[in-house]
Amino acid sequence: MTTLLRNIGELVTNDPTSGDRYGIMRDAALEFDDGVVTWVGLDSEVPRRTVDEAEIVDIGGRCVIPGFVDSHTHLAFAGERSLEFAARMAGKPYTAGGIATTVAATRAATDDELRTLIGARIHEMRAQGTTTVEIKTGYGLTVEHEERLARIAREFTEHVTFLGAHVVPAEYVGNAEDYVDLVCGEMLDAVAPFVTAIDVFCEDGAFTVEQSRRIIRAGLDRGLDGRIHAGQLGESTSVQMALEEGVLSIDHATYLSLGDIDELRTGDAVVTLLPGSDFSTRQPYPDARRLLDAGVHVALATNCNPGSSYTSSMAFCIAMAVREMRMTPSEALWAATAGGAMALGRDDIGFLEVGKRAHIVELDAPNHVHLAYRPGENLVRNVWS
């Protein structure tokens, strides 16, 4: 059935051929059929055959944007860590060690319990305008449990990332190299049928730069996309290594040197910023303005997880990016849609152009600026995907 959205006050397409990079049109209309955008233009120029044949939805002068693309989440978990959050707010520093708490709870959960938990989180995200989500493993850290997390996550999204290298589990403390061997070998073999990317937490307390290189290469050799958690807790050579290995996305990137910026501006990797983590851990916010002014492609994602960013709201991340990271509302929305698509290696989502997927969000607002202007409000009125 063909659907025609008419009387759109502001339409954000991210199509640069429509004017600027953001492809913002006013007094617009959009047609889609069978999940694909089939026509975009001014409301006054809607083809007669569309008016005669389509189901017409009057948007009433409100704003329409692409669905959010949340390219970095850890939704496959059980349990919660609110006391850890409270301790941080009282002054305890953030470290990688709290992950072990979630590993224990997740291992103890049944498959059906995990399905229920993930499904509820996906439902919550969709209600807030997220139409594409990536899910990482990483709270199992055994062959058996990483395989089941990957398998269950694949029931909810095609974008599943293997993060067996989240931290070194308790049973391998003092034998990190043996655990890296396991991640690169038997564990990777077990999850490979269900995942599309490999990731590693490259930080003090997790994995070294050279261990991370081994893990990324193992995934690339299996045809997976490369990702990395890098520069969250301090500067290192992790960004340089990631660029050398050709990763698709470098995530967190709170601490970047001038040399890192110079290399990022000439590379192909997307830098995925996760302001929910910086909010929840009281870490400094990344300097998004410096990245954007250097011409680096930037994405925004929630990093939804129980320890360092328990939010499912992309709009909240947009508001923080505008307030704390000096992004404009248009830059932040692009990063949360087209930028997220780039971080996943997709060009058919995050845009509202003819031939792209019809992942569409109607806001109960006259323009996209309200996403940052009204923080804490869910402005999503309708979602099509």
C-alpha positions in Angstrom: 0.0 0.0 0.0 1.4 3.4 -1.0 1.4 6.0 1.8 1.7 9.7 1.3 2.7 12.0 4.1 1.4 15.5 3.4 1.5 18.9 5.0 5.0 18.3 6.5 6.1 21.6 8.1 9.8 20.6 8.0 11.2 17.5 6.4 14.8 16.6 7.2 16.1 14.2 4.4 19.9 14.3 4.9 20.0 14.5 1.1 22.7 17.1 0.1 21.2 17.4 -3.4 18.2 19.1 -1.7 20.3 22.1 -0.7 22.7 21.9 2.3 24.0 18.7 3.8 20.9 18.2 5.9 18.5 18.4 3.0 15.9 20.3 4.9 12.6 21.1 3.1 9.6 23.0 4.2 6.0 22.6 3.2 6.9 19.1 2.0 5.5 15.7 1.2 6.9 12.2 1.1 5.6 9.0 -0.4 6.6 5.5 0.4 5.6 2.0 -0.7 6.6 -1.5 0.5 9.1 0.0 2.9 10.9 2.2 0.4 10.8 6.0 -0.2 9.3 6.5 -3.7 8.8 10.3 -3.9 10.0 13.4 -2.0 9.1 17.0 -2.8 7.1 20.1 -2.1 3.5 19.4 -1.0 2.3 21.7 -3.8 4.0 19.4 -6.3 2.6 16.0 -5.3 1.8 14.0 -8.4 -1.9 13.5 -9.2 -1.6 9.8 -9.4 -0.2 9.7 -5.8 -3.1 11.8 -4.5 -5.6 9.4 -6.2 -4.0 6.1 -5.2 -2.2 6.6 -1.8 -3.3 6.4 1.7 -2.9 10.0 2.8 -1.6 11.0 6.3 -1.8 14.7 7.2 1.2 15.6 9.3 -0.4 18.9 10.3 2.6 21.1 9.8 4.8 19.0 12.1 8.4 17.8 11.5 9.5 14.6 9.9 13.0 13.1 10.2 14.8 9.9 9.4 14.6 7.2 12.0 17.4 7.3 14.5 20.2 4.8 13.9 21.7 3.7 17.3 25.0 2.2 16.2 26.4 1.4 19.6 24.5 -0.5 22.3 24.9 -3.3 24.8 21.3 -4.4 25.1 22.0 -8.1 25.7 22.3 -8.0 29.5 20.5 -8.9 32.7 20.6 -7.1 36.1 21.3 -3.5 36.9 24.0 -1.4 38.6 22.3 1.6 40.1 24.4 1.4 43.3 27.5 1.7 41.2 26.0 4.8 39.6 25.2 6.3 43.0 28.7 5.7 44.2 30.1 7.5 41.1 27.9 10.4 41.7 29.3 10.5 45.3 32.9 10.7 43.9 34.1 7.2 43.1 35.9 7.1 39.8 34.7 5.1 36.8 36.7 2.0 35.9 36.2 -1.0 33.6 35.8 -3.4 36.6 32.1 -3.1 37.1 31.4 -5.1 34.0 32.0 -8.3 35.9 28.8 -7.6 37.9 26.7 -7.6 34.7 28.5 -10.7 33.4 27.4 -12.7 36.5 23.8 -11.6 36.2 23.7 -12.3 32.4 25.2 -15.7 32.7 22.6 -16.6 35.3 19.6 -15.4 33.1 17.8 -17.9 30.9 17.4 -17.5 27.2 13.8 -16.5 27.5 14.6 -14.0 30.2 17.2 -12.4 28.0 14.7 -12.3 25.0 12.2 -10.5 27.2 14.7 -8.0 28.5 16.1 -7.2 25.0 12.6 -7.0 23.5 11.5 -4.5 26.1 14.5 -2.3 25.4 14.0 -2.5 21.7 10.3 -1.5 22.2 11.4 1.4 24.4 13.8 2.6 21.7 11.3 2.4 18.9 8.8 4.5 20.9 11.5 7.1 21.0 12.2 7.1 17.3 15.0 4.5 16.9 14.4 2.3 13.9 17.8 0.6 13.6 19.9 -0.7 16.4 23.2 -2.4 16.9 23.6 -4.9 19.8 27.0 -6.1 21.2 27.7 -9.3 23.0 30.2 -9.0 25.8 28.4 -9.9 29.0 29.0 -13.6 28.6 32.8 -14.0 28.2 32.7 -17.7 27.7 32.3 -19.6 24.5 28.9 -20.8 25.5 27.5 -17.5 26.8 28.9 -15.3 24.0 27.4 -17.6 21.4 24.0 -17.5 23.0 24.1 -13.7 23.4 25.0 -13.4 19.7 22.3 -15.9 18.7 19.5 -14.2 20.8 20.6 -10.7 19.7 20.3 -11.7 16.1 16.6 -12.4 16.6 16.2 -8.6 17.1 18.7 -7.0 14.7 20.9 -7.8 11.8 23.6 -5.7 13.4 25.2 -7.8 16.0 28.8 -7.1 17.2 31.0 -9.6 18.9 32.6 -8.1 22.0 34.1 -11.1 23.7 37.0 -8.7 24.4 35.0 -6.6 26.8 37.1 -7.3 29.8 39.3 -10.3 30.9 36.9 -12.5 32.9 37.7 -13.5 36.5 38.7 -17.0 35.5 41.5 -15.6 33.2 42.9 -12.9 35.5 46.7 -13.2 35.2 46.3 -15.1 32.0 45.1 -12.4 29.6 47.0 -13.7 26.6 45.2 -17.1 27.0 41.9 -15.3 27.0 42.8 -13.3 23.8 43.7 -16.7 22.2 40.2 -17.9 23.1 38.5 -14.8 21.8 40.4 -15.0 18.5 39.8 -18.7 18.1 37.1 -20.9 19.6 34.9 -18.0 20.7 35.0 -16.2 17.4 34.2 -19.5 15.6 31.1 -20.0 17.8 29.7 -16.5 17.3 30.6 -16.0 13.6 27.3 -17.3 12.2 25.4 -14.6 14.1 27.6 -11.4 14.0 28.6 -8.8 11.4 31.3 -7.0 13.3 34.0 -7.4 16.0 34.8 -4.9 18.8 37.3 -4.6 21.6 37.5 -2.4 24.7 41.1 -1.0 24.4 41.7 0.7 27.7 43.7 0.2 30.9 42.0 -2.5 32.9 40.7 -4.2 29.7 42.9 -4.9 26.6 46.2 -3.5 25.5 46.7 -1.9 22.0 48.6 -5.0 20.7 46.0 -7.4 22.1 43.3 -5.3 20.5 45.1 -5.4 17.2 45.2 -9.2 17.3 41.5 -9.3 18.1 40.5 -6.9 15.4 42.6 -8.7 12.8 41.0 -12.0 13.7 37.6 -10.5 13.0 38.6 -8.9 9.8 40.1 -12.1 8.6 36.7 -13.7 9.1 35.0 -11.0 7.0 33.6 -9.0 9.9 33.6 -5.2 10.2 36.0 -3.8 12.8 35.0 -1.5 15.7 36.9 -0.3 18.8 36.2 1.3 22.1 39.1 3.7 22.2 40.1 6.9 24.0 37.4 6.7 26.7 39.7 6.8 29.8 42.8 8.4 28.4 45.0 8.9 25.4 46.9 6.0 23.8 48.0 4.7 20.4 44.7 2.9 20.1 43.2 5.3 17.5 46.3 5.1 15.3 46.2 1.3 15.5 42.5 1.2 14.7 43.0 3.4 11.6 45.9 1.2 10.5 43.6 -1.8 10.7 40.8 -0.2 8.8 38.0 -0.3 11.4 34.6 1.1 10.5 34.0 3.0 13.7 36.1 4.4 16.6 33.8 4.8 19.6 34.0 7.0 22.7 37.0 9.1 21.5 36.9 11.3 24.5 40.7 11.7 24.7 42.2 12.4 21.3 45.6 14.0 20.5 46.2 16.5 17.7 47.9 13.7 15.9 44.7 11.5 16.2 42.6 14.3 14.7 45.0 14.7 11.8 44.8 11.0 11.0 41.1 10.8 11.5 40.5 13.7 9.0 42.2 11.7 6.2 40.8 8.3 7.2 37.5 6.6 6.5 36.5 5.7 10.0 33.5 7.2 11.7 34.0 8.6 15.2 31.0 7.5 17.3 30.5 9.8 20.3 28.5 8.5 23.3 27.6 11.4 25.5 25.4 9.3 27.7 28.5 7.6 29.0 30.2 10.9 29.8 27.0 12.1 31.6 26.8 8.9 33.7 30.5 8.7 34.5 31.2 12.4 35.0 34.0 12.1 32.4 34.8 15.0 30.1 32.7 15.3 27.0 34.4 14.7 23.7 35.3 17.8 21.6 32.9 17.2 18.8 33.4 20.7 17.5 37.1 20.0 16.8 36.2 16.8 15.0 33.5 18.4 12.9 35.7 21.4 12.0 38.4 19.0 10.9 36.0 17.3 8.5 35.7 14.0 10.5 32.5 12.0 10.1 30.7 11.9 13.5 28.0 9.6 14.7 26.0 9.7 18.0 24.8 6.6 19.8 23.3 5.8 23.2 25.8 3.2 24.4 22.8 1.8 26.3 24.2 -0.5 29.0 23.6 -1.0 32.8 26.9 0.4 34.0 28.0 3.6 32.2 25.0 4.8 30.1 21.6 3.4 31.0 19.6 5.4 28.5 17.8 4.4 25.4 17.0 7.9 24.2 18.7 9.2 21.1 17.0 12.6 21.7 18.7 12.9 25.1 22.0 12.2 23.4 21.3 14.9 20.8 20.4 17.4 23.5 23.7 16.7 25.3 25.7 16.9 22.1 24.3 20.3 21.5 24.6 21.6 25.0 27.9 20.0 26.1 29.7 19.1 22.8 29.0 22.3 20.9 27.2 20.6 18.0 24.4 22.4 16.2 21.0 20.8 16.3 21.3 19.9 12.6 24.8 18.4 13.1 23.6 16.3 16.0 20.5 15.0 14.2 22.7 14.1 11.2 25.1 12.3 13.5 22.2 10.4 15.1 20.8 9.3 11.7 23.1 9.4 8.7 26.2 9.2 10.9 25.0 6.1 12.7 24.2 4.6 9.3 27.8 5.2 8.2 29.1 3.7 11.4 27.2 0.5 10.5 28.4 0.6 6.8 24.8 1.4 5.6 23.7 3.9 3.0 20.1 2.9 2.7 19.0 4.1 6.1 19.5 7.5 7.9 18.3 9.3 4.8 14.9 10.1 3.3 15.6 10.0 -0.4 14.0 8.0 -3.2 15.2 4.5 -3.1 16.2 4.5 0.6 14.4 2.6 3.3 11.3 4.3 4.6 12.4 4.6 8.2 10.5 7.7 9.1 9.7 9.5 12.4 7.1 12.2 12.9 7.8 14.6 15.7 5.2 16.4 17.7 7.1 19.6 17.0 7.4 22.1 14.2 11.1 21.5 13.6 14.0 19.3 14.6 15.6 21.9 16.9 13.0 20.9 19.5 14.9 17.6 20.0 17.6 19.7 21.8 15.3 22.6 22.8 13.0 20.4 24.9 15.4 17.9 26.6 13.8 15.1 28.5 10.6 15.0 26.4 9.7 12.2 24.0 8.5 14.2 21.0 8.0 11.1 18.8 4.4 11.0 17.5 4.6 8.3 14.8 7.2 5.8 13.5 7.1 4.0 10.2 9.7 1.4 9.3 
